[in-house]
Amino acid sequence: MTTIAERTDADLADLHGRARAAYEAFKARGLKLDMTRGKPSPEQLDLASAMLGLHGNADYVTQAGEDARNYGGQQGVAEVRALFTHLLDAPADQIVVGDNSSLALMHDTIVWALLKGMPGSVQPWSRESDIAFLCPVPGYDRHFALCEAYGIRMIPVPMTGHGPDMDVVERHAADPAVKGMWCVPKYANPSGETYSDETARRLATMKTGAPDFRLFWDNAYAVHHLTPDPVAIPDILALCAEAGHPDRAFIFASTSKITLAGAGLAFFAGSPENVRWYLARAGKRTIGPDKLNQLRHLRFLRDGAGLTAHMDAHRALLTPKFAAVDAALDRHLAGTGAAQWTKPKGGYFITVAARAGTATEVVRLAKDAGIALTPAGATSPHGKDPEDSVLRLAPTYPSLTEVTAAGEGIAVCILLASVEAETRMRVRTGT
């Protein structure tokens, strides 16, 4: 197929007419579709509904004979921590089980660092004249929102397909003002890429200007595979310890997209020193987590094999949705030069790199046609994509029928926006 940029004016006008007609036809269907957030679908949540009826008789007693209905157990039930060692690549005694939100744990660690400092800190972060975080882009908007909320300067770092550009990371990490870095190391949000062994090794071994620099290692998609061949990532705690930086990584994860999104478990893991630091501060905030919910997860998932089988059921629901979007993008956009998009092996998103300067227009066209998309720019700090090109598509929540329709509509919007941008450019430049 001839790309949009290579077409003659007559061919471009013909394509514009066809793209506009396809868009108006889609718009006339009057659909209401939501592709904004990476939420589990009702069918995925149904996979864990049996958890809700698991308690009865002595089900509230742990292996150690503790009554899970009572206070205490700040670090979490021992057998539950053991169940999720693979999720965090950490030994059970270096895992803390919290309540449902890993984002809440990230929030708390940042606030505690601001107020109290952390192992290796010279003083609380809030007393520093300037603090900054490295932010891989495209990245997770809620990570950026935490930095923005607490006045932490954000430094964008480009992604490479194998994780962040480590030359850029190492250059900025030498600055003492840089206190941390956001990392989604597996099936990254939203690019879907996984950090290579080399990337993880360089993160663990690099020199940092701040003695209390931390990797905020958000392993949100650790078991969220879209193919039968799971991707593995290196053990960041082991790499950091071997490099002489045992306290460098804070690891976070949750079962929000495994069991029940609003009633899951969240996890913090780190070096023994980091875990002591975390528990000392968490003990001022709460007398203990919801241990009954921890036991519900244990009774339901049982063991590693049970967790794998459960995630296979998730994969069976999700893979057709991702395939439907990919097929629509391919059908309308392949060979046009209007966009490139990811084909993730896991996670919750498809990332589209549309023509520069068109992402905002695509979102507008989609909205007018009944499709809600994540705002253009959401994958960059402060919601500002300098190229105005990145689109994050979330196929997980709608039904397969809705996702299939949305994929068609989004592809048409991308094509129309690109054709019209090319037309405007030729008029402006007289070419």
PyMOL commands that set and color helices and strands:
alter all, ss='L'
color gray80, all
select helices_A, chain A and resi 9-27+42-46+49-53+78-83+85-88+92-94+102-116+125-127+141-149+166-173+197-205+236-242+272-285+291-301+304-333+359-368+381-383+400-429
alter helices_A, ss='H'
color red, helices_A
select strands_A, chain A and resi 33-35+95-97+132-137+153-158+178-183+214-218+249-254+266-269+339-341+350-354+371-373+390-393
alter strands_A, ss='S'
color yellow, strands_A
deselect
rebuild
show_as cartoon
